[in-house]
Amino acid sequence: GTLGAHQGAVVDRTHSEPISVIEVSRTEAGRTDPLLSEMPDTFAAFVGHKEAVSRLPESAILLATSTACPVQMFRVGQNVYATQFHPELDVDGITTRIHAYAGQGNFAAVELQLTLEAVCRLPVPHTGDILRALAARYARHVDAWGSGGVASGAWRPGRSSAGPPDASRASGPSGWGPDARLVSGQLPSSRPARLSRSQPRSRCYRSSQR
């Protein structure tokens, strides 16, 4: 909800979702968005959150939705994105998180196995394509930053003379260049315990992960 709250969205617990796999659908705007244009109309994704955006501000464009949580992905301007689902996770990644958060109060100890089974309910082969599309679209601008090609005075990590580009600069005005941001919805925010090497990782649908 960080980007949504910044833009004036309503963020509350109306549309919380347990750790699981759900089906997400593209909106009409999502079908033409550069990050989602090659995705299926409906795709599986990992979720797990207590809060979510229940009403978007006028500045945001809804790109993806689901039955239990209407705001699954949105864009502000042309280059700032937020997802409620987790495009960065594969089944091993979310299994690691489940084990790390076990005993932290996010779900009962007796629910551990049920939670592990919930993330194996469906294969999740497509969400990584969103990150690949993001990387491909903005790689040239990352290269420009690395080679000193950012306009003089523009913010970069480690510089405090100017703040980071915010959503009002999301369209890439002259002087900043297009600047991609993707904020993913978070699983429980408490600091996870260190994962023991002895804790097993799930291999469900491993062949479907890319």
Residue frames relative to the residue before (quaternion, step in Angstrom):
aa qw qx qy qz dx dy dz
G 1.0000 0.0000 0.0000 0.0000 0.00 0.00 0.00
T 0.3878 0.7578 -0.4679 0.2375 3.63 1.24 -0.02
L 0.7076 0.4362 -0.2651 0.4887 3.58 0.76 -1.01
G 0.6405 0.5296 -0.3303 0.4474 3.58 0.95 -0.82
A 0.6596 0.5005 -0.3107 0.4668 3.58 0.91 -0.90
H 0.6249 0.5464 -0.3316 0.4484 3.58 1.02 -0.79
Q 0.7404 0.4168 -0.2122 0.4827 3.55 1.04 -0.84
G 0.6022 -0.5996 0.3479 0.3959 3.58 1.27 -0.02
A 0.3598 0.7265 -0.5067 0.2933 3.59 1.17 0.45
V 0.4536 -0.6168 0.5531 0.3283 3.53 -1.33 0.26
V 0.0383 -0.7929 0.6075 -0.0271 3.58 -0.63 1.16
D 0.2067 0.7775 -0.5662 0.1794 3.58 -0.58 1.12
R 0.6232 -0.5686 0.3959 0.3627 3.58 -1.28 -0.22
T 0.2959 0.7838 -0.4990 0.2216 3.57 1.20 0.42
H 0.8181 0.2263 -0.0763 0.5232 3.58 0.92 -0.90
S 0.1577 0.7966 -0.5633 0.1524 3.60 0.87 0.92
E 0.1321 -0.7819 0.6056 0.0664 3.56 -1.20 0.56
P 0.4325 -0.6763 0.5203 0.2914 3.62 -0.95 0.78
I 0.6318 -0.5072 0.4035 0.4252 3.58 -1.24 0.29
S 0.3016 0.7408 -0.5257 0.2896 3.54 -0.53 1.19
V 0.4463 -0.6058 0.5573 0.3511 3.53 -1.39 -0.30
I 0.0372 -0.7951 0.6054 0.0035 3.57 -0.91 0.93
E 0.4473 -0.6400 0.5376 0.3182 3.55 -1.34 0.07
V 0.1543 -0.7844 0.5999 0.0318 3.54 -0.83 1.12
S 0.1783 -0.7964 0.5722 0.0816 3.58 -0.99 0.83
R 0.4510 -0.6658 0.5243 0.2802 3.55 -1.06 0.78
T 0.3707 -0.6695 0.5872 0.2636 3.55 -1.18 0.57
E 0.7066 -0.4117 0.3311 0.4708 3.57 -1.29 -0.04
A 0.6525 0.4952 -0.3080 0.4839 3.59 1.02 -0.80
G 0.6319 0.5521 -0.3292 0.4330 3.57 1.06 -0.72
R 0.6214 0.5668 -0.3454 0.4162 3.58 1.05 -0.69
T 0.7491 0.3590 -0.2095 0.5158 3.58 1.13 -0.53
D 0.4889 0.6582 -0.4427 0.3629 3.59 1.25 0.01
P 0.5753 -0.6358 0.3864 0.3397 3.63 -0.92 0.83
L 0.6952 0.4738 -0.2920 0.4549 3.61 1.03 -0.63
L 0.7727 0.3517 -0.1694 0.5006 3.59 1.14 -0.56
S 0.4572 0.7367 -0.4325 0.2476 3.59 1.20 -0.28
E 0.7303 0.3957 -0.2382 0.5033 3.62 1.11 -0.58
M 0.5130 0.6440 -0.4202 0.3815 3.60 1.27 0.03
P 0.5675 -0.5484 0.4648 0.4014 3.60 -1.22 0.34
D 0.6269 -0.5356 0.3941 0.4061 3.59 -1.16 0.42
T 0.7698 0.1100 -0.0690 0.6249 3.57 1.13 -0.69
F 0.0529 0.8027 -0.5897 0.0711 3.58 -0.84 0.96
A 0.4916 -0.6548 0.4930 0.2940 3.56 -1.21 0.56
A 0.0236 0.7958 -0.6032 0.0470 3.57 -1.11 0.74
F 0.4679 -0.6548 0.5181 0.2898 3.55 -1.24 0.54
V 0.0122 -0.7814 0.6239 -0.0068 3.57 -1.09 0.82
G 0.1977 0.7551 -0.6175 0.0966 3.52 -1.37 0.13
H 0.3797 0.7218 -0.4857 0.3146 3.60 -0.09 1.24
K 0.3975 -0.7121 0.5328 0.2260 3.54 -1.22 0.58
E 0.7682 0.2421 -0.1407 0.5758 3.57 1.14 -0.62
A 0.0263 0.7818 -0.6224 0.0264 3.54 -1.24 0.50
V 0.5782 -0.5487 0.4603 0.3910 3.54 -1.30 0.23
S 0.1624 -0.7930 0.5806 0.0879 3.58 -0.78 1.01
R 0.7878 0.0552 -0.0732 0.6091 3.58 1.24 -0.30
L 0.3255 -0.7660 0.5276 0.1700 3.55 -0.71 1.12
P 0.4714 -0.6376 0.5153 0.3252 3.59 -1.17 0.48
E 0.6700 -0.5102 0.3512 0.4092 3.58 -1.24 0.30
S 0.6249 0.5705 -0.3381 0.4120 3.59 1.15 -0.51
A 0.6892 0.4886 -0.2692 0.4623 3.60 1.23 -0.36
I 0.2472 -0.7427 0.6071 0.1368 3.54 -1.19 0.70
L 0.3527 -0.7472 0.5277 0.1970 3.58 -0.66 1.11
L 0.1542 -0.8252 0.5420 0.0399 3.58 -0.72 1.10
A 0.8063 0.0278 0.0148 0.5906 3.59 1.09 -0.67
T 0.0865 -0.8026 0.5900 -0.0138 3.54 -1.09 0.79
S 0.1098 -0.7657 0.6235 0.1134 3.56 -1.33 0.12
T 0.6993 -0.4919 0.3162 0.4112 3.55 -1.25 0.31
A 0.7661 0.3829 -0.2076 0.4726 3.59 0.78 -1.00
C 0.7847 0.1705 -0.0702 0.5918 3.58 1.16 -0.59
P 0.3014 -0.8255 0.4457 0.1704 3.60 -0.02 1.28
V 0.7431 0.3264 -0.2116 0.5445 3.62 1.08 -0.59
Q 0.0191 0.8217 -0.5662 0.0617 3.57 -0.21 1.30
M 0.7903 -0.0410 0.0169 0.6111 3.60 1.16 -0.47
F 0.0834 0.7902 -0.6054 0.0473 3.56 -1.03 0.78
R 0.2865 -0.7416 0.5872 0.1520 3.51 -1.34 0.33
V 0.1612 -0.7405 0.6428 0.1122 3.54 -1.18 0.68
G 0.7896 0.0860 -0.1139 0.5968 3.58 -0.62 1.07
Q 0.7004 -0.4582 0.3369 0.4313 3.56 -1.03 -0.77
N 0.8154 0.3152 -0.1080 0.4734 3.58 1.12 -0.52
V 0.6553 0.4824 -0.3236 0.4828 3.62 1.21 0.03
Y 0.0431 -0.8285 0.5561 -0.0496 3.56 -0.57 1.23
A 0.0509 -0.7595 0.6445 0.0721 3.53 -1.31 0.42
T 0.0994 -0.7713 0.6250 0.0680 3.55 -1.10 0.74
Q 0.3692 -0.6870 0.5736 0.2504 3.54 -1.16 0.63
F 0.6572 0.4449 -0.2958 0.5316 3.58 1.09 -0.68
H 0.4857 -0.6885 0.4775 0.2491 3.56 -1.31 0.23
P 0.1543 -0.8146 0.5523 0.0872 3.62 -0.06 1.20
E 0.6386 0.5686 -0.3194 0.4084 3.59 1.20 -0.48
L 0.6806 0.5158 -0.2854 0.4350 3.62 1.21 -0.31
D 0.1572 -0.7009 0.6793 0.1498 3.50 -1.26 0.63
V 0.7423 -0.4229 0.2502 0.4556 3.58 -1.23 0.05
D 0.6363 0.5117 -0.3423 0.4648 3.61 1.03 -0.66
G 0.6422 0.5400 -0.3234 0.4375 3.57 1.01 -0.79
I 0.7129 0.4308 -0.2771 0.4790 3.57 0.83 -0.90
T 0.5944 0.5499 -0.3684 0.4566 3.59 1.12 -0.55
T 0.6189 0.5342 -0.3293 0.4724 3.57 1.04 -0.79
R 0.6644 0.5007 -0.3036 0.4644 3.58 0.93 -0.87
I 0.6311 0.5376 -0.3434 0.4412 3.57 0.94 -0.82
H 0.6671 0.4806 -0.2997 0.4839 3.57 0.91 -0.89
A 0.6563 0.5256 -0.3192 0.4372 3.60 0.96 -0.82
Y 0.7353 0.4161 -0.2275 0.4842 3.58 1.01 -0.80
A 0.4484 0.6803 -0.4660 0.3448 3.60 1.25 -0.13
G 0.8044 0.2465 -0.2025 0.5011 3.56 -0.90 0.94
Q 0.5878 0.5795 -0.3675 0.4286 3.59 1.28 0.10
G 0.6164 -0.5803 0.3386 0.4107 3.59 1.27 0.14
N 0.5193 0.6576 -0.4088 0.3617 3.58 1.25 0.07
F 0.7560 -0.0690 0.0038 0.6510 3.55 1.27 -0.43
A 0.6081 -0.5817 0.3992 0.3640 3.53 -1.17 0.57
A 0.6245 -0.5644 0.3870 0.3764 3.57 -1.11 0.68
V 0.6636 0.5123 -0.3107 0.4479 3.58 1.02 -0.78
E 0.6498 0.5242 -0.3116 0.4537 3.61 1.27 -0.27
L 0.3873 0.7516 -0.4721 0.2496 3.60 1.24 -0.06
Q 0.7090 0.4514 -0.2807 0.4635 3.58 0.73 -1.01
L 0.6293 0.5308 -0.3337 0.4591 3.58 1.02 -0.76
T 0.6491 0.5132 -0.3141 0.4654 3.58 1.03 -0.79
L 0.6379 0.5146 -0.3222 0.4738 3.58 1.01 -0.80
E 0.6619 0.4941 -0.3067 0.4730 3.57 1.01 -0.76
A 0.6171 0.5771 -0.3444 0.4092 3.57 1.07 -0.72
V 0.7016 0.4480 -0.2824 0.4767 3.61 1.04 -0.70
C 0.6451 0.4787 -0.3234 0.5000 3.57 1.32 0.05
R 0.3785 0.7670 -0.4560 0.2461 3.55 1.30 0.08
L 0.7914 0.0649 -0.0030 0.6079 3.57 1.07 -0.79
P 0.4862 -0.6100 0.5117 0.3601 3.60 -1.13 0.44
V 0.1964 -0.7743 0.5935 0.0984 3.58 -1.13 0.67
P 0.0768 0.8707 -0.4813 0.0657 3.61 0.40 1.18
H 0.7342 0.5107 -0.2247 0.3868 3.60 1.15 -0.48
T 0.5915 0.6384 -0.3925 0.2976 3.61 0.99 -0.67
G 0.5775 0.5874 -0.3789 0.4217 3.59 1.11 -0.52
D 0.5674 0.6041 -0.3783 0.4123 3.58 1.20 -0.49
I 0.5777 0.5768 -0.3778 0.4369 3.59 1.16 -0.54
L 0.6807 0.4727 -0.2852 0.4816 3.58 0.94 -0.88
R 0.6234 0.5229 -0.3461 0.4672 3.58 1.06 -0.67
A 0.6443 0.5083 -0.3206 0.4729 3.57 1.03 -0.77
L 0.6246 0.5339 -0.3288 0.4656 3.57 1.05 -0.79
A 0.6780 0.4942 -0.2918 0.4594 3.57 0.88 -0.96
A 0.6714 0.5000 -0.3057 0.4537 3.57 0.91 -0.90
R 0.6743 0.5173 -0.3025 0.4315 3.58 0.95 -0.86
Y 0.8143 0.2860 -0.1178 0.4912 3.57 0.94 -0.88
A 0.3658 0.7590 -0.4829 0.2386 3.61 1.22 0.05
R 0.6532 0.5276 -0.3360 0.4268 3.58 0.92 -0.80
H 0.6573 0.4917 -0.3195 0.4735 3.60 1.11 -0.60
V 0.5948 0.5316 -0.3604 0.4834 3.58 1.14 -0.59
D 0.6316 0.5278 -0.3273 0.4642 3.58 1.01 -0.83
A 0.6426 0.5301 -0.3251 0.4477 3.56 1.01 -0.80
W 0.6289 0.5193 -0.3338 0.4726 3.58 1.03 -0.76
G 0.6874 0.5069 -0.2903 0.4316 3.54 0.88 -0.96
S 0.7303 0.4038 -0.2323 0.4997 3.59 1.11 -0.63
G 0.5900 -0.5972 0.3648 0.4028 3.56 1.25 0.23
G 0.4476 0.7378 -0.4164 0.2863 3.55 1.22 0.36
V 0.4773 0.6575 -0.4546 0.3649 3.60 1.25 0.09
A 0.5930 -0.5990 0.4011 0.3588 3.57 -1.01 0.81
S 0.6161 -0.5775 0.3939 0.3629 3.53 -1.07 0.77
G 0.7993 0.2813 -0.2229 0.4820 3.56 -0.93 0.95
A 0.5261 0.6347 -0.4227 0.3764 3.61 1.22 -0.23
W 0.5420 -0.6385 0.4454 0.3166 3.53 -1.13 0.74
R 0.0770 0.7411 -0.6669 0.0006 3.51 -1.24 0.56
P 0.6768 -0.4813 0.3253 0.4521 3.62 -1.14 0.40
G 0.7754 0.3229 -0.2524 0.4804 3.55 -0.93 0.95
R 0.6719 0.4414 -0.3120 0.5064 3.60 1.22 -0.25
S 0.1802 -0.8137 0.5473 0.0769 3.56 -0.82 0.96
S 0.4825 0.6963 -0.4304 0.3116 3.61 1.24 -0.07
A 0.7802 0.1057 -0.0790 0.6115 3.57 1.22 -0.40
G 0.5075 -0.6557 0.4592 0.3188 3.57 -1.05 0.68
P 0.6301 -0.5267 0.3982 0.4087 3.57 -1.26 0.26
P 0.6006 -0.5585 0.4088 0.4003 3.59 -1.14 0.51
D 0.2228 -0.7889 0.5588 0.1259 3.57 -0.84 0.92
A 0.7524 -0.4159 0.2583 0.4407 3.54 -1.32 0.05
S 0.5867 0.5774 -0.3877 0.4148 3.61 1.13 -0.45
R 0.6902 0.4239 -0.2718 0.5197 3.58 1.26 -0.34
A 0.3494 0.8096 -0.4340 0.1848 3.54 1.31 0.13
S 0.6450 0.5388 -0.3344 0.4263 3.59 1.12 -0.41
G 0.4900 -0.6900 0.4203 0.3274 3.57 1.24 0.02
P 0.0886 0.8249 -0.5541 0.0684 3.62 0.73 0.96
S 0.6942 -0.4694 0.3438 0.4238 3.54 -1.27 0.39
G 0.7327 0.3881 -0.3072 0.4671 3.55 -0.94 0.93
W 0.7480 0.3210 -0.2102 0.5415 3.57 1.11 -0.57
G 0.2591 -0.7373 0.5699 0.2540 3.54 0.85 -0.95
P 0.6379 -0.5173 0.3810 0.4247 3.59 -1.16 0.45
D 0.0638 -0.8070 0.5867 -0.0220 3.54 -0.84 1.00
A 0.2474 -0.8170 0.5057 0.1243 3.58 -0.34 1.23
R 0.0201 0.7537 -0.6569 0.0038 3.53 -1.13 0.74
L 0.0364 0.7662 -0.6416 0.0064 3.55 -0.96 0.85
V 0.0999 -0.7953 0.5979 0.0083 3.54 -0.63 1.19
S 0.1895 -0.8080 0.5509 0.0876 3.57 -0.61 1.10
G 0.5551 -0.5927 0.4708 0.3448 3.56 -1.12 0.71
Q 0.3531 -0.7822 0.4855 0.1667 3.55 -0.93 0.89
L 0.4419 -0.5940 0.5994 0.3043 3.45 -1.30 0.56
P 0.7966 -0.3264 0.1557 0.4845 3.63 -1.18 0.25
S 0.4398 -0.7712 0.4162 0.1965 3.53 -0.81 1.10
S 0.5031 0.6394 -0.4483 0.3703 3.62 1.17 -0.17
R 0.5880 -0.5978 0.4085 0.3607 3.56 -1.10 0.68
P 0.3866 -0.7501 0.4779 0.2440 3.62 -0.66 1.03
A 0.5063 -0.6076 0.5106 0.3373 3.52 -1.23 0.50
R 0.5902 -0.5635 0.4294 0.3870 3.57 -1.19 0.47
L 0.4102 -0.7185 0.5084 0.2389 3.55 -0.91 0.94
S 0.3819 -0.7204 0.5330 0.2259 3.55 -0.82 0.99
R 0.5334 -0.6310 0.4594 0.3260 3.56 -1.05 0.75
S 0.6421 0.5440 -0.3237 0.4324 3.57 1.18 -0.48
Q 0.5723 0.6000 -0.3921 0.3984 3.58 1.21 -0.30
P 0.4246 -0.7409 0.4565 0.2498 3.61 -0.70 1.02
R 0.2902 -0.7155 0.6034 0.1994 3.53 -1.26 0.52
S 0.5040 -0.6577 0.4701 0.3042 3.53 -1.06 0.73
R 0.1928 -0.7718 0.5938 0.1211 3.56 -1.10 0.69
C 0.3260 0.7653 -0.5052 0.2298 3.58 1.21 0.27
Y 0.8540 0.0404 -0.0712 0.5137 3.56 -0.96 0.93
R 0.2002 0.8162 -0.5232 0.1411 3.58 1.12 0.55
S 0.6609 0.5347 -0.3226 0.4163 3.59 0.95 -0.80
S 0.6440 0.5356 -0.3275 0.4372 3.59 1.21 -0.41
Q 0.5980 0.5740 -0.3704 0.4192 3.60 1.21 -0.35
R 0.1788 -0.7881 0.5824 0.0879 3.54 -1.06 0.83
